[in-house]
Amino acid sequence: MTPRQTFRALLGAPGLTLMPGAYDALSARIIEEQGFAAMGAGGYAAAGSLLGQPDTGQSNMRDFADHYARICDAVAIPVYVDGDTGFGGVHNVSQMVKAFEKGGAAALFFTDQVFPSRCGYLPGKQVIPIEQMLAKIKAALDARTDESMMICARTDILALEGQDAAIRRCQLFMEAGADMAKPQGVDTPMGIAEVMRDVPGPFIATLSQAAASNKTTPAELESLGVPAATLPSLTLFAAARAVRESLAILKNERSLDGLQDRLLPLDDYYRIVRLDEQQSRERLWDEAAARIAASRDKKATS
């Protein structure tokens, strides 16, 4: 199966699929190496890793398309990516879907926030009229060339008008043809159960460090029948803490002695970045080149 087909199958399979978020190609390789079946790649981690800034909508579509393409190219498992607001109107949404699909995304979501958007856990969000979002969904579906790539429409209206309004929007998103509909901010067992009852299609939960505290656990999500959960910023926060603590030791002790146990062994790093595979390809290319040169020399002297 392709990664897109695999992603669809995972959402239909029993059990909870945990999808850590990759913030770059190396973190994506580590997620895959640890045996996860799928991963996410979101705007929050992208803004942090690429710009060292909070996620307040300052990146453009091409930045994200390039970023996600590098992540998708690094791994064989499905990558579920963040399409922000679609980066503008219906034509922007169309270009976004084409670019993300070309880059290898297994699935994507975009939100009904006004452009530019803000992280779903930050205050100050606003949403566009429902008719505009439905038009964006239609544009996204028309732009997709591989129907196995899933398109999820997210609403951020809960923080403004409550869960009932969020459910109504999600129902309309599904009627417009979206593969999934996500009400951002529904994160209690009771709320999730209500959404899963009232909104058709799979529900992907979010367990984010940006939420400050998560109101459900993976075990609770699995007991509710949730098929998947993203952890979009877990690797970003883990890496940031590890780097900060290692640098503090170096600065305070001016020695590498206290760092060795904190560092990834060299052999492990080379395995993750697949040095052996790269060197094997180099040998094959060099051997092929040598054979061609030898054959040419033989013809020239015969």
C-alpha positions as CSV (number, residue, x, y, z in Angstrom):
1,M,0.0,0.0,0.0
2,T,1.0,3.6,-0.5
3,P,1.5,5.8,2.6
4,R,-1.9,7.4,1.8
5,Q,-3.7,4.1,1.6
6,T,-1.9,3.0,4.8
7,F,-3.1,6.1,6.6
8,R,-6.7,5.4,5.6
9,A,-6.3,1.8,6.7
10,L,-5.0,2.9,10.1
11,L,-8.0,5.1,10.7
12,G,-10.3,2.2,10.0
13,A,-8.3,-0.3,12.1
14,P,-9.0,-1.2,15.8
15,G,-6.9,0.5,18.4
16,L,-5.3,3.9,18.8
17,T,-2.6,5.0,16.4
18,L,-0.3,7.5,18.1
19,M,1.3,10.0,15.7
20,P,4.1,12.1,17.1
21,G,4.9,15.3,15.3
22,A,8.0,15.7,13.3
23,Y,9.7,19.2,13.3
24,D,12.2,18.3,10.6
25,A,13.5,15.4,8.6
26,L,15.8,14.0,11.3
27,S,13.0,13.9,13.9
28,A,10.9,12.2,11.3
29,R,13.5,9.5,10.9
30,I,13.7,9.0,14.6
31,I,9.9,8.7,14.9
32,E,9.9,6.0,12.1
33,E,12.9,4.2,13.7
34,Q,11.0,3.9,17.0
35,G,8.3,2.0,15.2
36,F,5.4,4.5,14.9
37,A,3.0,3.7,12.1
38,A,2.3,7.3,11.1
39,M,3.3,10.9,12.1
40,G,2.2,14.4,12.0
41,A,3.9,17.6,10.9
42,G,2.4,20.9,12.0
43,G,2.7,24.6,11.8
44,Y,3.5,25.1,15.5
45,A,6.6,22.9,15.3
46,A,7.5,24.3,11.8
47,A,7.4,27.9,13.1
48,G,9.5,27.0,16.1
49,S,12.1,25.0,14.2
50,L,12.4,27.1,11.1
51,L,12.0,30.5,12.5
52,G,12.4,30.2,16.3
53,Q,9.1,32.0,16.6
54,P,5.6,31.2,17.9
55,D,2.9,30.0,15.5
56,T,1.0,33.1,14.5
57,G,0.6,32.6,10.8
58,Q,3.8,34.3,9.6
59,S,5.0,31.5,7.3
60,N,3.8,31.1,3.8
61,M,2.6,28.1,1.8
62,R,5.8,27.5,-0.1
63,D,7.8,27.4,3.2
64,F,5.5,24.8,4.5
65,A,5.4,22.8,1.2
66,D,9.2,22.6,1.2
67,H,9.3,21.7,4.9
68,Y,6.8,19.0,4.6
69,A,8.3,17.6,1.4
70,R,11.6,17.1,3.2
71,I,9.9,15.3,6.0
72,C,7.9,13.1,3.7
73,D,10.9,12.3,1.6
74,A,12.8,11.1,4.7
75,V,10.4,8.4,5.7
76,A,8.2,5.7,4.3
77,I,5.3,6.0,6.8
78,P,2.3,8.3,6.4
79,V,2.7,12.0,7.3
80,Y,-0.4,14.0,8.2
81,V,0.3,17.7,7.7
82,D,-1.1,21.1,8.7
83,G,-2.5,23.3,6.0
84,D,-3.1,26.4,8.2
85,T,-6.0,28.3,6.7
86,G,-5.1,27.2,3.1
87,F,-3.0,30.4,3.1
88,G,-5.7,32.7,1.7
89,G,-8.8,32.2,-0.5
90,V,-10.1,29.4,-2.6
91,H,-7.3,29.7,-5.2
92,N,-4.7,29.6,-2.4
93,V,-6.3,26.5,-1.0
94,S,-6.1,24.9,-4.5
95,Q,-2.4,25.7,-4.8
96,M,-1.8,24.4,-1.3
97,V,-3.4,21.0,-1.9
98,K,-1.5,20.6,-5.1
99,A,1.8,21.5,-3.5
100,F,1.3,19.3,-0.4
101,E,0.1,16.4,-2.5
102,K,3.2,16.7,-4.8
103,G,5.4,16.8,-1.6
104,G,4.1,13.4,-0.5
105,A,1.6,14.2,2.3
106,A,-0.6,11.3,3.2
107,A,-3.3,13.6,4.5
108,L,-3.8,17.3,5.4
109,F,-6.1,19.5,7.4
110,F,-6.9,23.2,7.2
111,T,-8.9,25.5,9.4
112,D,-11.7,28.0,9.2
113,Q,-9.7,30.7,11.0
114,V,-9.2,34.1,9.3
115,F,-5.9,34.5,7.5
116,P,-3.3,34.7,9.0
117,S,-4.2,32.1,11.6
118,R,-3.0,31.6,15.1
119,C,-2.1,28.4,16.9
120,G,-5.4,26.8,18.0
121,Y,-4.4,27.1,21.7
122,L,-3.6,30.8,21.5
123,P,-6.3,33.5,22.3
124,G,-7.5,36.0,19.7
125,K,-8.8,33.6,17.1
126,Q,-11.5,34.6,14.5
127,V,-13.3,32.4,12.0
128,I,-14.5,33.0,8.5
129,P,-18.2,32.7,7.5
130,I,-19.3,29.1,7.0
131,E,-20.0,29.7,3.3
132,Q,-16.4,30.7,2.7
133,M,-15.1,27.6,4.4
134,L,-17.4,25.3,2.4
135,A,-16.1,26.9,-0.8
136,K,-12.5,26.3,0.4
137,I,-13.4,22.6,1.0
138,K,-14.8,22.3,-2.5
139,A,-11.6,23.9,-3.9
140,A,-9.4,21.5,-2.0
141,L,-11.3,18.5,-3.2
142,D,-11.2,19.7,-6.8
143,A,-7.4,20.3,-6.6
144,R,-6.7,16.8,-5.2
145,T,-5.6,14.3,-7.9
146,D,-5.0,11.3,-5.7
147,E,-8.3,10.5,-3.9
148,S,-6.5,8.4,-1.4
149,M,-5.0,11.5,0.2
150,M,-7.4,12.5,3.0
151,I,-8.6,16.1,3.4
152,C,-9.7,17.2,6.9
153,A,-11.5,20.4,7.6
154,R,-11.0,21.9,11.0
155,T,-13.1,24.5,12.8
156,D,-11.8,26.8,15.6
157,I,-15.2,28.2,16.4
158,L,-15.5,26.3,19.7
159,A,-13.5,29.0,21.6
160,L,-15.9,31.6,20.2
161,E,-19.3,30.0,20.2
162,G,-19.0,26.6,22.0
163,Q,-19.1,22.9,21.1
164,D,-22.6,22.9,19.6
165,A,-21.5,25.4,17.0
166,A,-18.4,23.4,16.3
167,I,-20.3,20.3,15.7
168,R,-22.7,22.1,13.4
169,R,-19.8,23.3,11.3
170,C,-18.2,19.9,11.2
171,Q,-21.4,18.3,10.0
172,L,-21.5,20.8,7.1
173,F,-17.9,20.2,6.3
174,M,-18.7,16.5,5.9
175,E,-21.7,17.3,3.8
176,A,-19.4,19.3,1.5
177,G,-17.3,16.2,1.0
178,A,-14.4,16.4,3.5
179,D,-12.9,13.1,4.5
180,M,-12.7,14.2,8.1
181,A,-13.9,17.1,10.2
182,K,-12.1,18.3,13.3
183,P,-13.5,20.6,16.1
184,Q,-10.4,22.1,17.6
185,G,-10.5,22.3,21.4
186,V,-12.7,19.3,22.0
187,D,-10.5,17.4,24.4
188,T,-12.6,15.9,27.2
189,P,-13.9,12.3,27.1
190,M,-17.5,13.6,27.2
191,G,-16.9,16.1,24.4
192,I,-15.0,13.6,22.2
193,A,-17.7,11.0,22.6
194,E,-20.3,13.6,21.6
195,V,-18.4,14.6,18.5
196,M,-17.8,10.9,17.5
197,R,-21.6,10.4,17.9
198,D,-22.7,13.4,15.9
199,V,-20.0,13.9,13.2
200,P,-19.5,11.2,10.6
201,G,-16.0,10.2,9.6
202,P,-12.9,9.4,11.7
203,F,-11.9,11.6,14.7
204,I,-8.3,12.4,15.2
205,A,-7.5,13.6,18.8
206,T,-4.8,16.1,19.6
207,L,-2.4,15.8,22.6
208,S,-0.3,19.0,22.4
209,Q,2.2,20.6,24.7
210,A,0.7,23.9,23.5
211,A,-2.5,23.0,25.3
212,A,-0.5,23.4,28.6
213,S,-2.4,20.4,30.0
214,N,-4.2,17.6,28.2
215,K,-7.6,16.5,29.5
216,T,-7.4,12.9,28.1
217,T,-4.8,10.2,28.1
218,P,-4.0,7.8,25.3
219,A,-5.7,5.0,27.3
220,E,-8.9,7.0,27.6
221,L,-8.9,7.9,23.9
222,E,-8.5,4.2,23.0
223,S,-11.4,3.3,25.3
224,L,-13.6,5.8,23.5
225,G,-12.7,4.2,20.2
226,V,-10.7,7.1,18.9
227,P,-8.6,5.8,15.9
228,A,-5.7,8.1,16.1
229,A,-4.1,11.0,18.1
230,T,-1.4,13.5,17.1
231,L,1.2,14.7,19.5
232,P,2.3,17.6,17.3
233,S,4.9,19.3,19.5
234,L,6.2,16.5,21.6
235,T,9.5,16.0,19.8
236,L,10.0,19.7,19.5
237,F,9.8,20.2,23.2
238,A,11.8,17.1,24.0
239,A,14.6,18.3,21.7
240,A,14.6,21.9,22.9
241,R,14.9,20.7,26.5
242,A,17.7,18.3,25.7
243,V,19.7,20.9,23.8
244,R,19.2,23.6,26.5
245,E,20.3,21.2,29.3
246,S,23.3,20.0,27.4
247,L,24.5,23.5,26.6
248,A,24.0,24.6,30.2
249,I,26.3,21.7,31.3
250,L,28.9,22.7,28.7
251,K,28.8,26.4,29.7
252,N,29.0,25.7,33.4
253,E,31.5,22.9,33.5
254,R,33.5,23.8,30.4
255,S,34.0,20.1,29.8
256,L,32.4,17.3,27.7
257,D,32.7,14.8,30.5
258,G,29.2,15.4,31.8
259,L,27.6,15.3,28.3
260,Q,28.5,11.9,27.0
261,D,25.5,10.1,28.5
262,R,23.2,12.7,27.1
263,L,24.4,12.4,23.5
264,L,23.2,10.0,20.9
265,P,26.0,7.4,20.1
266,L,27.7,8.0,16.8
267,D,26.7,4.6,15.4
268,D,23.0,5.3,16.3
269,Y,23.1,8.6,14.5
270,Y,24.7,7.1,11.4
271,R,22.0,4.4,11.4
272,I,19.2,7.0,11.6
273,V,20.6,9.1,8.7
274,R,21.4,5.9,6.8
275,L,25.1,6.4,6.1
276,D,25.6,2.8,5.1
277,E,22.8,3.0,2.5
278,Q,24.4,6.2,1.0
279,Q,27.9,4.7,0.9
280,S,26.5,1.6,-0.8
281,R,24.9,3.7,-3.5
282,E,28.2,5.5,-4.0
283,R,30.1,2.2,-4.4
284,L,27.5,1.0,-7.0
285,W,27.8,4.3,-8.9
286,D,31.6,4.3,-8.8
287,E,31.7,0.6,-9.9
288,A,29.3,1.3,-12.8
289,A,31.4,4.3,-13.8
290,A,34.6,2.2,-13.7
291,R,33.1,-0.5,-15.9
292,I,32.0,2.1,-18.5
293,A,35.5,3.7,-18.5
294,A,37.2,0.3,-18.8
295,S,34.9,-0.8,-21.6
296,R,35.7,2.5,-23.5
297,D,39.4,2.0,-23.0
298,K,39.2,-1.6,-24.2
299,K,37.5,-0.5,-27.4
300,A,40.0,2.3,-28.0
301,T,42.9,-0.1,-27.8
302,S,41.4,-2.9,-29.8
